[in-house]
Amino acid sequence: MELSKAEVLRLIDEFEQACLFPADRTTTSCEHPDSSANEQMKFLRHLNELVNVVKEGRAINPFRETGPDLVTLDTGEVMDPEIANSFA
């Protein structure tokens, strides 16, 4: 998709009117929906819970080198090679 110079200038103007000049706007908000304090606290709580799950060993690190074996993420069990090869 290509934009013409006129289209880019129109988009820049719309952005400036909506976000850079708040006195001129009435209903447009430039704040991200997830930027409220409650949403940020919820995100941090969920992140801490995930870190605890990994630290306690209840989930394996999917980025750890496990070799060519197909491994389940929740238990770390290695799938039978015959079954894993059937997916290829």
Contacts in CASP RR format, 6 or more apart in sequence:
PFRMAT RR
TARGET T0000
AUTHOR 0000-0000-0000
METHOD contacts of the structure
MODEL  1
MELSKAEVLRLIDEFEQACLFPADRTTTSCEHPDSSANEQMKFLRHLNEL
VNVVKEGRAINPFRETGPDLVTLDTGEVMDPEIANSFA
3 11 0 8 1.000
17 24 0 8 1.000
17 25 0 8 1.000
18 25 0 8 1.000
18 28 0 8 1.000
18 30 0 8 1.000
19 28 0 8 1.000
19 30 0 8 1.000
33 39 0 8 1.000
34 40 0 8 1.000
34 43 0 8 1.000
53 59 0 8 1.000
54 61 0 8 1.000
58 74 0 8 1.000
59 73 0 8 1.000
59 74 0 8 1.000
60 66 0 8 1.000
60 71 0 8 1.000
60 73 0 8 1.000
60 74 0 8 1.000
60 75 0 8 1.000
60 76 0 8 1.000
62 73 0 8 1.000
69 78 0 8 1.000
69 79 0 8 1.000
69 81 0 8 1.000
69 84 0 8 1.000
70 78 0 8 1.000
70 79 0 8 1.000
70 83 0 8 1.000
70 84 0 8 1.000
70 87 0 8 1.000
71 77 0 8 1.000
71 78 0 8 1.000
71 79 0 8 1.000
72 79 0 8 1.000
END
